[in-house]
């Protein structure tokens, strides 16, 4: 059950129509990206052969299982495989977009990158890959990266800020000096140097960025704990014998989390733009991976194909705008002056 204060905050958030609609639109886009295999896939979602059902989109089968000669996974979009299936009275159910993120369209009538058509709704890139499919898979990578980075940042930032603000004294002084030195490190240069030794991937980038992304939350949480540790009800809790950990978790942290929650959408936007920038510079995801930064690079390299640049711009603008609207609504909902 929500407390009376939480219900009032929820009502204030819902009254902000722009933030409320943005939250639902963002949830819908995130859900679509999570189910990208069901929307864009070069393998059938369901296949019937000799009275048996198969799910090639989620399980690997060989061509020999469908009457072919090769012991490898078949190209389900080829005419040869289609004839093998249809001879036995079978059928295949494809996704609405019959291309995966790395599937080239070999049936193009014009050179790549090709403009939008009935086969490729947003056109293709310079390797003939469907742009809409790559947007779906790239959006999923960006959002999962941003959510994971935000979760790690919140945990580390809240913990560091809580310890500094609650204990104060030499703990706070030492923590502030460490933060000053740590925040002065050039993150981009470190990534460029390390990329010469290790091939960047999702987890490698997440680990490196998590070392620095939590710094912005420390000051907010620290200020709340510095203010809250001297309040009367906190002193009363200490007098009743509660330990420092219980006082921090029960009495000060809930107030500090109110301010922290308003920063989460902005941390998400920063994570998305950081990953996009790294991909654009060539220090992000491995080459060939579906990402929004790679799409921006395609638009820059192929000015004669404006649909690539426009697609990258509108997708990024939509995601970032939705997150900013959600952040503004959260800030108004948790504003203590209201």
VEXPA-513612 format. One record per residue (C-alpha): residue number from 1; residue in three letters; x, y, z. Coordinates in nm, 4 decimals, always signed. Example, Ala and Ser with C-alpha at 12.3 -4.5 7.8 and 13.67 -1.06 7.14 Angstrom:
2
pado seq->1 | type->Ala | u->+1.2300 | v->-0.4500 | w->+0.7800
pado seq->2 | type->Ser | u->+1.3670 | v->-0.1060 | w->+0.7140
This chain:
338
pado seq->1 | type->Unk | u->+0.0000 | v->+0.0000 | w->+0.0000
pado seq->2 | type->Unk | u->+0.1188 | v->+0.3490 | w->-0.0872
pado seq->3 | type->Unk | u->+0.1460 | v->+0.6102 | w->+0.1823
pado seq->4 | type->Unk | u->-0.0615 | v->+0.9283 | w->+0.1673
pado seq->5 | type->Unk | u->+0.2435 | v->+1.1250 | w->+0.0545
pado seq->6 | type->Unk | u->+0.3230 | v->+0.8750 | w->-0.2218
pado seq->7 | type->Unk | u->-0.0370 | v->+0.8866 | w->-0.3452
pado seq->8 | type->Unk | u->-0.0266 | v->+1.2657 | w->-0.3623
pado seq->9 | type->Unk | u->+0.2988 | v->+1.2505 | w->-0.5584
pado seq->10 | type->Unk | u->+0.1500 | v->+0.9971 | w->-0.7982
pado seq->11 | type->Unk | u->-0.1541 | v->+1.2182 | w->-0.8498
pado seq->12 | type->Unk | u->+0.0678 | v->+1.5186 | w->-0.9211
pado seq->13 | type->Unk | u->+0.2664 | v->+1.3119 | w->-1.1699
pado seq->14 | type->Unk | u->-0.0499 | v->+1.1956 | w->-1.3475
pado seq->15 | type->Unk | u->-0.1805 | v->+1.5521 | w->-1.3663
pado seq->16 | type->Unk | u->+0.1230 | v->+1.6389 | w->-1.5736
pado seq->17 | type->Unk | u->-0.0228 | v->+1.5124 | w->-1.9007
pado seq->18 | type->Unk | u->+0.2982 | v->+1.5539 | w->-2.0962
pado seq->19 | type->Unk | u->+0.5017 | v->+1.3481 | w->-1.8508
pado seq->20 | type->Unk | u->+0.2293 | v->+1.0846 | w->-1.8083
pado seq->21 | type->Unk | u->+0.1901 | v->+1.0327 | w->-2.1846
pado seq->22 | type->Unk | u->+0.5691 | v->+1.0322 | w->-2.2269
pado seq->23 | type->Unk | u->+0.5981 | v->+0.7558 | w->-1.9657
pado seq->24 | type->Unk | u->+0.3519 | v->+0.5332 | w->-2.1514
pado seq->25 | type->Unk | u->+0.5113 | v->+0.6043 | w->-2.4887
pado seq->26 | type->Unk | u->+0.8556 | v->+0.5244 | w->-2.3505
pado seq->27 | type->Unk | u->+0.7250 | v->+0.2019 | w->-2.1953
pado seq->28 | type->Unk | u->+0.5678 | v->+0.1052 | w->-2.5301
pado seq->29 | type->Unk | u->+0.8895 | v->+0.1738 | w->-2.7225
pado seq->30 | type->Unk | u->+1.0936 | v->-0.0198 | w->-2.4677
pado seq->31 | type->Unk | u->+0.8508 | v->-0.3124 | w->-2.4893
pado seq->32 | type->Unk | u->+0.8704 | v->-0.3135 | w->-2.8696
pado seq->33 | type->Unk | u->+1.2488 | v->-0.3126 | w->-2.8594
pado seq->34 | type->Unk | u->+1.2539 | v->-0.6019 | w->-2.6114
pado seq->35 | type->Unk | u->+1.0387 | v->-0.8031 | w->-2.8508
pado seq->36 | type->Unk | u->+1.2485 | v->-0.7121 | w->-3.1560
pado seq->37 | type->Unk | u->+1.2814 | v->-1.0789 | w->-3.2572
pado seq->38 | type->Unk | u->+0.9020 | v->-1.0976 | w->-3.2863
pado seq->39 | type->Unk | u->+0.8854 | v->-0.7876 | w->-3.5055
pado seq->40 | type->Unk | u->+1.1997 | v->-0.8084 | w->-3.7205
pado seq->41 | type->Unk | u->+1.3458 | v->-1.1501 | w->-3.7951
pado seq->42 | type->Unk | u->+1.4746 | v->-1.3294 | w->-4.1032
pado seq->43 | type->Unk | u->+1.3633 | v->-1.6647 | w->-3.9592
pado seq->44 | type->Unk | u->+1.0001 | v->-1.7768 | w->-3.9308
pado seq->45 | type->Unk | u->+0.8294 | v->-1.7325 | w->-3.5980
pado seq->46 | type->Unk | u->+0.6403 | v->-2.0550 | w->-3.6633
pado seq->47 | type->Unk | u->+0.6930 | v->-2.3278 | w->-3.9219
pado seq->48 | type->Unk | u->+0.4789 | v->-2.6291 | w->-4.0033
pado seq->49 | type->Unk | u->+0.6429 | v->-2.9288 | w->-4.1730
pado seq->50 | type->Unk | u->+0.4903 | v->-3.2763 | w->-4.2059
pado seq->51 | type->Unk | u->+0.2365 | v->-3.1978 | w->-3.9378
pado seq->52 | type->Unk | u->+0.4934 | v->-3.0814 | w->-3.6823
pado seq->53 | type->Unk | u->+0.5471 | v->-2.7260 | w->-3.5608
pado seq->54 | type->Unk | u->+0.8901 | v->-2.5634 | w->-3.5361
pado seq->55 | type->Unk | u->+1.0080 | v->-2.2253 | w->-3.4011
pado seq->56 | type->Unk | u->+1.3152 | v->-2.1326 | w->-3.6118
pado seq->57 | type->Unk | u->+1.3247 | v->-1.7820 | w->-3.4643
pado seq->58 | type->Unk | u->+1.4217 | v->-1.9243 | w->-3.1260
pado seq->59 | type->Unk | u->+1.5725 | v->-2.2645 | w->-3.2062
pado seq->60 | type->Unk | u->+1.8314 | v->-2.3734 | w->-3.4586
pado seq->61 | type->Unk | u->+1.7391 | v->-2.6400 | w->-3.7163
pado seq->62 | type->Unk | u->+1.9356 | v->-2.7885 | w->-4.0051
pado seq->63 | type->Unk | u->+1.8291 | v->-2.7981 | w->-4.3672
pado seq->64 | type->Unk | u->+1.8274 | v->-3.1792 | w->-4.3574
pado seq->65 | type->Unk | u->+1.5356 | v->-3.1731 | w->-4.1109
pado seq->66 | type->Unk | u->+1.3238 | v->-3.0166 | w->-4.3862
pado seq->67 | type->Unk | u->+1.4300 | v->-3.2481 | w->-4.6685
pado seq->68 | type->Unk | u->+1.7414 | v->-3.0592 | w->-4.7756
pado seq->69 | type->Unk | u->+2.0958 | v->-3.1809 | w->-4.8224
pado seq->70 | type->Unk | u->+2.3119 | v->-2.9546 | w->-4.6053
pado seq->71 | type->Unk | u->+2.3619 | v->-3.0015 | w->-4.2290
pado seq->72 | type->Unk | u->+2.3561 | v->-2.6249 | w->-4.1747
pado seq->73 | type->Unk | u->+2.0859 | v->-2.3780 | w->-4.0814
pado seq->74 | type->Unk | u->+1.8827 | v->-2.2995 | w->-4.3964
pado seq->75 | type->Unk | u->+1.8049 | v->-1.9615 | w->-4.5443
pado seq->76 | type->Unk | u->+1.4321 | v->-1.9626 | w->-4.4813
pado seq->77 | type->Unk | u->+1.3748 | v->-1.6685 | w->-4.7145
pado seq->78 | type->Unk | u->+1.5216 | v->-1.8476 | w->-5.0157
pado seq->79 | type->Unk | u->+1.2976 | v->-1.9935 | w->-5.2830
pado seq->80 | type->Unk | u->+1.4628 | v->-2.3353 | w->-5.2473
pado seq->81 | type->Unk | u->+1.3720 | v->-2.3715 | w->-4.8793
pado seq->82 | type->Unk | u->+1.0223 | v->-2.2421 | w->-4.9418
pado seq->83 | type->Unk | u->+0.9679 | v->-2.5149 | w->-5.2011
pado seq->84 | type->Unk | u->+1.0990 | v->-2.7806 | w->-4.9618
pado seq->85 | type->Unk | u->+0.8448 | v->-2.6751 | w->-4.7010
pado seq->86 | type->Unk | u->+0.5520 | v->-2.6332 | w->-4.9392
pado seq->87 | type->Unk | u->+0.6044 | v->-2.9733 | w->-5.1049
pado seq->88 | type->Unk | u->+0.5087 | v->-3.1375 | w->-4.7772
pado seq->89 | type->Unk | u->+0.2089 | v->-2.9129 | w->-4.7282
pado seq->90 | type->Unk | u->+0.3938 | v->-2.6945 | w->-4.4788
pado seq->91 | type->Unk | u->+0.3874 | v->-2.3224 | w->-4.4246
pado seq->92 | type->Unk | u->+0.5959 | v->-2.0498 | w->-4.2588
pado seq->93 | type->Unk | u->+0.4833 | v->-1.7511 | w->-4.0517
pado seq->94 | type->Unk | u->+0.7327 | v->-1.4631 | w->-4.0707
pado seq->95 | type->Unk | u->+0.7557 | v->-1.1508 | w->-3.8575
pado seq->96 | type->Unk | u->+0.6088 | v->-0.8253 | w->-3.9974
pado seq->97 | type->Unk | u->+0.9646 | v->-0.7245 | w->-4.0942
pado seq->98 | type->Unk | u->+1.1309 | v->-1.0304 | w->-4.2545
pado seq->99 | type->Unk | u->+1.4818 | v->-0.9014 | w->-4.1834
pado seq->100 | type->Unk | u->+1.7038 | v->-0.9218 | w->-3.8800
pado seq->101 | type->Unk | u->+1.9537 | v->-0.6537 | w->-3.7786
pado seq->102 | type->Unk | u->+2.2335 | v->-0.8034 | w->-3.9894
pado seq->103 | type->Unk | u->+2.0294 | v->-0.9491 | w->-4.2763
pado seq->104 | type->Unk | u->+2.1063 | v->-0.7943 | w->-4.6164
pado seq->105 | type->Unk | u->+1.8324 | v->-0.7682 | w->-4.8745
pado seq->106 | type->Unk | u->+1.9656 | v->-0.9414 | w->-5.1872
pado seq->107 | type->Unk | u->+1.6561 | v->-0.8549 | w->-5.3898
pado seq->108 | type->Unk | u->+1.7123 | v->-0.4802 | w->-5.4079
pado seq->109 | type->Unk | u->+1.6387 | v->-0.3186 | w->-5.7432
pado seq->110 | type->Unk | u->+1.8659 | v->-0.0190 | w->-5.6745
pado seq->111 | type->Unk | u->+2.2165 | v->+0.0087 | w->-5.5242
pado seq->112 | type->Unk | u->+2.2564 | v->+0.0330 | w->-5.1475
pado seq->113 | type->Unk | u->+2.1728 | v->+0.2399 | w->-4.9557
pado seq->114 | type->Unk | u->+1.8254 | v->+0.2108 | w->-5.1056
pado seq->115 | type->Unk | u->+1.5359 | v->+0.4459 | w->-5.0276
pado seq->116 | type->Unk | u->+1.2252 | v->+0.3425 | w->-4.8310
pado seq->117 | type->Unk | u->+1.0049 | v->+0.0897 | w->-5.0080
pado seq->118 | type->Unk | u->+0.7362 | v->-0.1666 | w->-4.9353
pado seq->119 | type->Unk | u->+1.0082 | v->-0.4238 | w->-4.8569
pado seq->120 | type->Unk | u->+1.2217 | v->-0.1931 | w->-4.6429
pado seq->121 | type->Unk | u->+0.9989 | v->+0.0645 | w->-4.4768
pado seq->122 | type->Unk | u->+1.2854 | v->+0.2956 | w->-4.3757
pado seq->123 | type->Unk | u->+1.5206 | v->+0.1939 | w->-4.6545
pado seq->124 | type->Unk | u->+1.8513 | v->+0.0106 | w->-4.6251
pado seq->125 | type->Unk | u->+2.2020 | v->+0.1099 | w->-4.5218
pado seq->126 | type->Unk | u->+2.5173 | v->+0.0839 | w->-4.7307
pado seq->127 | type->Unk | u->+2.5301 | v->-0.2954 | w->-4.6784
pado seq->128 | type->Unk | u->+2.1680 | v->-0.3552 | w->-4.7785
pado seq->129 | type->Unk | u->+2.0490 | v->-0.4135 | w->-4.4198
pado seq->130 | type->Unk | u->+1.7001 | v->-0.3040 | w->-4.3201
pado seq->131 | type->Unk | u->+1.7150 | v->+0.0272 | w->-4.1322
pado seq->132 | type->Unk | u->+1.3952 | v->-0.0287 | w->-3.9314
pado seq->133 | type->Unk | u->+1.5213 | v->-0.3653 | w->-3.8056
pado seq->134 | type->Unk | u->+1.8513 | v->-0.2087 | w->-3.7028
pado seq->135 | type->Unk | u->+1.6675 | v->+0.0733 | w->-3.5275
pado seq->136 | type->Unk | u->+1.4686 | v->-0.1780 | w->-3.3215
pado seq->137 | type->Unk | u->+1.7732 | v->-0.3794 | w->-3.2193
pado seq->138 | type->Unk | u->+1.9877 | v->-0.0696 | w->-3.1695
pado seq->139 | type->Unk | u->+1.7239 | v->+0.0947 | w->-2.9505
pado seq->140 | type->Unk | u->+1.7124 | v->-0.2147 | w->-2.7323
pado seq->141 | type->Unk | u->+2.0893 | v->-0.2103 | w->-2.6857
pado seq->142 | type->Unk | u->+2.0859 | v->+0.1618 | w->-2.6009
pado seq->143 | type->Unk | u->+1.7993 | v->+0.1357 | w->-2.3516
pado seq->144 | type->Unk | u->+1.9343 | v->-0.1747 | w->-2.1786
pado seq->145 | type->Unk | u->+2.2766 | v->-0.0119 | w->-2.1543
pado seq->146 | type->Unk | u->+2.1245 | v->+0.3080 | w->-2.0152
pado seq->147 | type->Unk | u->+1.9080 | v->+0.1239 | w->-1.7609
pado seq->148 | type->Unk | u->+2.1956 | v->-0.0942 | w->-1.6416
pado seq->149 | type->Unk | u->+2.4303 | v->+0.2031 | w->-1.6149
pado seq->150 | type->Unk | u->+2.1675 | v->+0.4056 | w->-1.4289
pado seq->151 | type->Unk | u->+2.1033 | v->+0.1238 | w->-1.1806
pado seq->152 | type->Unk | u->+2.4745 | v->+0.0904 | w->-1.1039
pado seq->153 | type->Unk | u->+2.5133 | v->+0.4680 | w->-1.0800
pado seq->154 | type->Unk | u->+2.2230 | v->+0.5023 | w->-0.8364
pado seq->155 | type->Unk | u->+2.3559 | v->+0.2290 | w->-0.6068
pado seq->156 | type->Unk | u->+2.7121 | v->+0.3649 | w->-0.5961
pado seq->157 | type->Unk | u->+2.6108 | v->+0.7318 | w->-0.5885
pado seq->158 | type->Unk | u->+2.3551 | v->+0.6892 | w->-0.3096
pado seq->159 | type->Unk | u->+2.5948 | v->+0.4796 | w->-0.1023
pado seq->160 | type->Unk | u->+2.8832 | v->+0.7269 | w->-0.1391
pado seq->161 | type->Unk | u->+2.6639 | v->+1.0309 | w->-0.0741
pado seq->162 | type->Unk | u->+2.4969 | v->+0.8689 | w->+0.2265
pado seq->163 | type->Unk | u->+2.8255 | v->+0.7808 | w->+0.3930
pado seq->164 | type->Unk | u->+2.9685 | v->+1.1276 | w->+0.3365
pado seq->165 | type->Unk | u->+2.6609 | v->+1.3167 | w->+0.4477
pado seq->166 | type->Unk | u->+2.5746 | v->+1.1066 | w->+0.7507
pado seq->167 | type->Unk | u->+2.9189 | v->+1.0733 | w->+0.9066
pado seq->168 | type->Unk | u->+3.0587 | v->+1.4106 | w->+0.7979
pado seq->169 | type->Unk | u->+3.3946 | v->+1.5126 | w->+0.9405
pado seq->170 | type->Unk | u->+3.6997 | v->+1.3452 | w->+0.7946
pado seq->171 | type->Unk | u->+3.4838 | v->+1.0958 | w->+0.6021
pado seq->172 | type->Unk | u->+3.3147 | v->+1.3808 | w->+0.4169
pado seq->173 | type->Unk | u->+3.6404 | v->+1.5710 | w->+0.3693
pado seq->174 | type->Unk | u->+3.8270 | v->+1.2701 | w->+0.2326
pado seq->175 | type->Unk | u->+3.5330 | v->+1.1738 | w->+0.0113
pado seq->176 | type->Unk | u->+3.5134 | v->+1.5202 | w->-0.1433
pado seq->177 | type->Unk | u->+3.8838 | v->+1.5209 | w->-0.2258
pado seq->178 | type->Unk | u->+3.8537 | v->+1.1781 | w->-0.3894
pado seq->179 | type->Unk | u->+3.5546 | v->+1.2984 | w->-0.5921
pado seq->180 | type->Unk | u->+3.7437 | v->+1.6043 | w->-0.7117
pado seq->181 | type->Unk | u->+4.0316 | v->+1.3928 | w->-0.8368
pado seq->182 | type->Unk | u->+3.8084 | v->+1.1207 | w->-0.9827
pado seq->183 | type->Unk | u->+3.5812 | v->+1.3645 | w->-1.1672
pado seq->184 | type->Unk | u->+3.8847 | v->+1.5289 | w->-1.3274
pado seq->185 | type->Unk | u->+3.9907 | v->+1.2146 | w->-1.5114
pado seq->186 | type->Unk | u->+3.9319 | v->+1.2334 | w->-1.8903
pado seq->187 | type->Unk | u->+3.6832 | v->+0.9531 | w->-1.9529
pado seq->188 | type->Unk | u->+3.6942 | v->+0.9742 | w->-2.3335
pado seq->189 | type->Unk | u->+4.0739 | v->+0.9575 | w->-2.3444
pado seq->190 | type->Unk | u->+4.0709 | v->+0.6573 | w->-2.1127
pado seq->191 | type->Unk | u->+3.8259 | v->+0.4813 | w->-2.3430
pado seq->192 | type->Unk | u->+4.0390 | v->+0.5579 | w->-2.6473
pado seq->193 | type->Unk | u->+4.3527 | v->+0.4274 | w->-2.4752
pado seq->194 | type->Unk | u->+4.1871 | v->+0.1130 | w->-2.3406
pado seq->195 | type->Unk | u->+4.0260 | v->+0.0360 | w->-2.6771
pado seq->196 | type->Unk | u->+4.3760 | v->-0.0247 | w->-2.8085
pado seq->197 | type->Unk | u->+4.4190 | v->-0.3141 | w->-2.5662
pado seq->198 | type->Unk | u->+4.0660 | v->-0.4582 | w->-2.5366
pado seq->199 | type->Unk | u->+3.7959 | v->-0.4890 | w->-2.8011
pado seq->200 | type->Unk | u->+3.5007 | v->-0.2836 | w->-2.6729
pado seq->201 | type->Unk | u->+3.1749 | v->-0.4665 | w->-2.6016
pado seq->202 | type->Unk | u->+2.8562 | v->-0.4099 | w->-2.4036
pado seq->203 | type->Unk | u->+2.9916 | v->-0.5189 | w->-2.0632
pado seq->204 | type->Unk | u->+3.3307 | v->-0.3565 | w->-2.1096
pado seq->205 | type->Unk | u->+3.1717 | v->-0.0204 | w->-2.1883
pado seq->206 | type->Unk | u->+2.9258 | v->-0.0594 | w->-1.9018
pado seq->207 | type->Unk | u->+3.2059 | v->-0.1254 | w->-1.6552
pado seq->208 | type->Unk | u->+3.4154 | v->+0.1702 | w->-1.7699
pado seq->209 | type->Unk | u->+3.1226 | v->+0.4137 | w->-1.7723
pado seq->210 | type->Unk | u->+2.9994 | v->+0.2915 | w->-1.4332
pado seq->211 | type->Unk | u->+3.3273 | v->+0.4100 | w->-1.2815
pado seq->212 | type->Unk | u->+3.2339 | v->+0.7732 | w->-1.3525
pado seq->213 | type->Unk | u->+2.8567 | v->+0.8000 | w->-1.4072
pado seq->214 | type->Unk | u->+2.7697 | v->+0.7953 | w->-1.0346
pado seq->215 | type->Unk | u->+2.9495 | v->+1.1202 | w->-0.9520
pado seq->216 | type->Unk | u->+2.6527 | v->+1.3427 | w->-1.0311
pado seq->217 | type->Unk | u->+2.4311 | v->+1.1840 | w->-0.7651
pado seq->218 | type->Unk | u->+2.6730 | v->+1.2106 | w->-0.4745
pado seq->219 | type->Unk | u->+2.6224 | v->+1.5827 | w->-0.4095
pado seq->220 | type->Unk | u->+2.2430 | v->+1.5516 | w->-0.4073
pado seq->221 | type->Unk | u->+2.2354 | v->+1.2581 | w->-0.1660
pado seq->222 | type->Unk | u->+2.5119 | v->+1.4058 | w->+0.0486
pado seq->223 | type->Unk | u->+2.3167 | v->+1.7315 | w->+0.0921
pado seq->224 | type->Unk | u->+2.0034 | v->+1.5420 | w->+0.1981
pado seq->225 | type->Unk | u->+2.1951 | v->+1.3381 | w->+0.4556
pado seq->226 | type->Unk | u->+2.3773 | v->+1.6449 | w->+0.5896
pado seq->227 | type->Unk | u->+2.0414 | v->+1.8117 | w->+0.6428
pado seq->228 | type->Unk | u->+1.8588 | v->+1.5058 | w->+0.7693
pado seq->229 | type->Unk | u->+2.1090 | v->+1.3858 | w->+1.0274
pado seq->230 | type->Unk | u->+2.0381 | v->+1.6877 | w->+1.2505
pado seq->231 | type->Unk | u->+1.6585 | v->+1.6688 | w->+1.2354
pado seq->232 | type->Unk | u->+1.4744 | v->+1.5998 | w->+1.5587
pado seq->233 | type->Unk | u->+1.3195 | v->+1.2678 | w->+1.4598
pado seq->234 | type->Unk | u->+1.6597 | v->+1.1365 | w->+1.3532
pado seq->235 | type->Unk | u->+1.8115 | v->+1.2367 | w->+1.6866
pado seq->236 | type->Unk | u->+1.5171 | v->+1.0763 | w->+1.8630
pado seq->237 | type->Unk | u->+1.5765 | v->+0.7522 | w->+1.6735
pado seq->238 | type->Unk | u->+1.9376 | v->+0.7543 | w->+1.7864
pado seq->239 | type->Unk | u->+1.8293 | v->+0.8158 | w->+2.1443
pado seq->240 | type->Unk | u->+1.6027 | v->+0.5106 | w->+2.1243
pado seq->241 | type->Unk | u->+1.9044 | v->+0.2978 | w->+2.0412
pado seq->242 | type->Unk | u->+1.8781 | v->+0.2552 | w->+1.6639
pado seq->243 | type->Unk | u->+2.2100 | v->+0.1947 | w->+1.4917
pado seq->244 | type->Unk | u->+2.3544 | v->+0.4124 | w->+1.2197
pado seq->245 | type->Unk | u->+2.2527 | v->+0.1709 | w->+0.9434
pado seq->246 | type->Unk | u->+1.8892 | v->+0.1583 | w->+1.0594
pado seq->247 | type->Unk | u->+1.8708 | v->+0.5368 | w->+1.0957
pado seq->248 | type->Unk | u->+2.0132 | v->+0.5857 | w->+0.7469
pado seq->249 | type->Unk | u->+1.7839 | v->+0.3312 | w->+0.5812
pado seq->250 | type->Unk | u->+1.4593 | v->+0.4049 | w->+0.7661
pado seq->251 | type->Unk | u->+1.4641 | v->+0.7766 | w->+0.8368
pado seq->252 | type->Unk | u->+1.6983 | v->+0.9626 | w->+0.5999
pado seq->253 | type->Unk | u->+1.7232 | v->+0.7525 | w->+0.2827
pado seq->254 | type->Unk | u->+1.3509 | v->+0.7830 | w->+0.1847
pado seq->255 | type->Unk | u->+1.3846 | v->+1.1633 | w->+0.1768
pado seq->256 | type->Unk | u->+1.7110 | v->+1.1408 | w->-0.0161
pado seq->257 | type->Unk | u->+1.5561 | v->+0.9033 | w->-0.2718
pado seq->258 | type->Unk | u->+1.2897 | v->+1.1611 | w->-0.3539
pado seq->259 | type->Unk | u->+1.5586 | v->+1.3898 | w->-0.4920
pado seq->260 | type->Unk | u->+1.7432 | v->+1.0978 | w->-0.6520
pado seq->261 | type->Unk | u->+1.4397 | v->+0.9766 | w->-0.8464
pado seq->262 | type->Unk | u->+1.4085 | v->+1.3104 | w->-1.0239
pado seq->263 | type->Unk | u->+1.7624 | v->+1.2700 | w->-1.1595
pado seq->264 | type->Unk | u->+1.7174 | v->+0.9166 | w->-1.2968
pado seq->265 | type->Unk | u->+1.5613 | v->+1.0156 | w->-1.6355
pado seq->266 | type->Unk | u->+1.8459 | v->+1.2615 | w->-1.6944
pado seq->267 | type->Unk | u->+2.1053 | v->+0.9952 | w->-1.6132
pado seq->268 | type->Unk | u->+1.9301 | v->+0.7742 | w->-1.8697
pado seq->269 | type->Unk | u->+1.9534 | v->+1.0444 | w->-2.1364
pado seq->270 | type->Unk | u->+2.3214 | v->+1.0931 | w->-2.0588
pado seq->271 | type->Unk | u->+2.3883 | v->+0.7190 | w->-2.0899
pado seq->272 | type->Unk | u->+2.2079 | v->+0.6981 | w->-2.4262
pado seq->273 | type->Unk | u->+2.3934 | v->+0.9967 | w->-2.5705
pado seq->274 | type->Unk | u->+2.7269 | v->+0.8682 | w->-2.4367
pado seq->275 | type->Unk | u->+2.6849 | v->+0.5265 | w->-2.5988
pado seq->276 | type->Unk | u->+2.5701 | v->+0.6901 | w->-2.9232
pado seq->277 | type->Unk | u->+2.8711 | v->+0.9221 | w->-2.9244
pado seq->278 | type->Unk | u->+3.1130 | v->+0.6358 | w->-2.8575
pado seq->279 | type->Unk | u->+2.9600 | v->+0.4304 | w->-3.1394
pado seq->280 | type->Unk | u->+2.9805 | v->+0.7297 | w->-3.3699
pado seq->281 | type->Unk | u->+3.3505 | v->+0.7777 | w->-3.2888
pado seq->282 | type->Unk | u->+3.4230 | v->+0.4075 | w->-3.3311
pado seq->283 | type->Unk | u->+3.4970 | v->+0.3312 | w->-2.9648
pado seq->284 | type->Unk | u->+3.1623 | v->+0.1783 | w->-2.8746
pado seq->285 | type->Unk | u->+3.0009 | v->-0.1525 | w->-2.9621
pado seq->286 | type->Unk | u->+3.1863 | v->-0.3995 | w->-3.1878
pado seq->287 | type->Unk | u->+3.1882 | v->-0.3208 | w->-3.5587
pado seq->288 | type->Unk | u->+2.8690 | v->-0.4284 | w->-3.7327
pado seq->289 | type->Unk | u->+2.6556 | v->-0.4206 | w->-3.4175
pado seq->290 | type->Unk | u->+2.3152 | v->-0.2590 | w->-3.4490
pado seq->291 | type->Unk | u->+2.3325 | v->+0.0720 | w->-3.2638
pado seq->292 | type->Unk | u->+2.1981 | v->+0.4235 | w->-3.2956
pado seq->293 | type->Unk | u->+2.5506 | v->+0.5639 | w->-3.3120
pado seq->294 | type->Unk | u->+2.6320 | v->+0.3406 | w->-3.6080
pado seq->295 | type->Unk | u->+2.3195 | v->+0.4715 | w->-3.7813
pado seq->296 | type->Unk | u->+2.4375 | v->+0.8286 | w->-3.7218
pado seq->297 | type->Unk | u->+2.7679 | v->+0.7335 | w->-3.8827
pado seq->298 | type->Unk | u->+2.5817 | v->+0.5906 | w->-4.1823
pado seq->299 | type->Unk | u->+2.3917 | v->+0.9179 | w->-4.2199
pado seq->300 | type->Unk | u->+2.7150 | v->+1.1188 | w->-4.2051
pado seq->301 | type->Unk | u->+2.8912 | v->+0.9034 | w->-4.4625
pado seq->302 | type->Unk | u->+2.5973 | v->+0.8910 | w->-4.7050
pado seq->303 | type->Unk | u->+2.4547 | v->+1.2382 | w->-4.7428
pado seq->304 | type->Unk | u->+2.2957 | v->+1.1218 | w->-5.0670
pado seq->305 | type->Unk | u->+2.0697 | v->+0.8954 | w->-4.8531
pado seq->306 | type->Unk | u->+1.8948 | v->+1.1472 | w->-4.6235
pado seq->307 | type->Unk | u->+1.6600 | v->+0.8836 | w->-4.4791
pado seq->308 | type->Unk | u->+1.9525 | v->+0.7445 | w->-4.2759
pado seq->309 | type->Unk | u->+2.0297 | v->+1.0749 | w->-4.1062
pado seq->310 | type->Unk | u->+1.6630 | v->+1.1638 | w->-4.0562
pado seq->311 | type->Unk | u->+1.5882 | v->+0.8250 | w->-3.9007
pado seq->312 | type->Unk | u->+1.8777 | v->+0.8520 | w->-3.6568
pado seq->313 | type->Unk | u->+1.7815 | v->+1.2084 | w->-3.5644
pado seq->314 | type->Unk | u->+1.4124 | v->+1.1398 | w->-3.5049
pado seq->315 | type->Unk | u->+1.4729 | v->+0.8207 | w->-3.3043
pado seq->316 | type->Unk | u->+1.7258 | v->+0.9882 | w->-3.0754
pado seq->317 | type->Unk | u->+1.5171 | v->+1.3035 | w->-3.0458
pado seq->318 | type->Unk | u->+1.2078 | v->+1.1016 | w->-2.9548
pado seq->319 | type->Unk | u->+1.3836 | v->+0.8914 | w->-2.6882
pado seq->320 | type->Unk | u->+1.5606 | v->+1.1865 | w->-2.5284
pado seq->321 | type->Unk | u->+1.2507 | v->+1.4087 | w->-2.5373
pado seq->322 | type->Unk | u->+1.0374 | v->+1.1420 | w->-2.3692
pado seq->323 | type->Unk | u->+1.2927 | v->+1.0953 | w->-2.0932
pado seq->324 | type->Unk | u->+1.3235 | v->+1.4705 | w->-2.0375
pado seq->325 | type->Unk | u->+0.9441 | v->+1.5048 | w->-2.0134
pado seq->326 | type->Unk | u->+0.9335 | v->+1.2187 | w->-1.7614
pado seq->327 | type->Unk | u->+1.2120 | v->+1.3817 | w->-1.5595
pado seq->328 | type->Unk | u->+1.0329 | v->+1.7169 | w->-1.5522
pado seq->329 | type->Unk | u->+0.7114 | v->+1.5510 | w->-1.4362
pado seq->330 | type->Unk | u->+0.8966 | v->+1.3623 | w->-1.1617
pado seq->331 | type->Unk | u->+1.0658 | v->+1.6808 | w->-1.0477
pado seq->332 | type->Unk | u->+0.7309 | v->+1.8562 | w->-1.0149
pado seq->333 | type->Unk | u->+0.5732 | v->+1.5581 | w->-0.8396
pado seq->334 | type->Unk | u->+0.8516 | v->+1.5342 | w->-0.5789
pado seq->335 | type->Unk | u->+0.8921 | v->+1.9102 | w->-0.5322
pado seq->336 | type->Unk | u->+0.8535 | v->+1.9665 | w->-0.1543
pado seq->337 | type->Unk | u->+0.7200 | v->+2.3197 | w->-0.2151
pado seq->338 | type->Unk | u->+0.4093 | v->+2.1631 | w->-0.3685
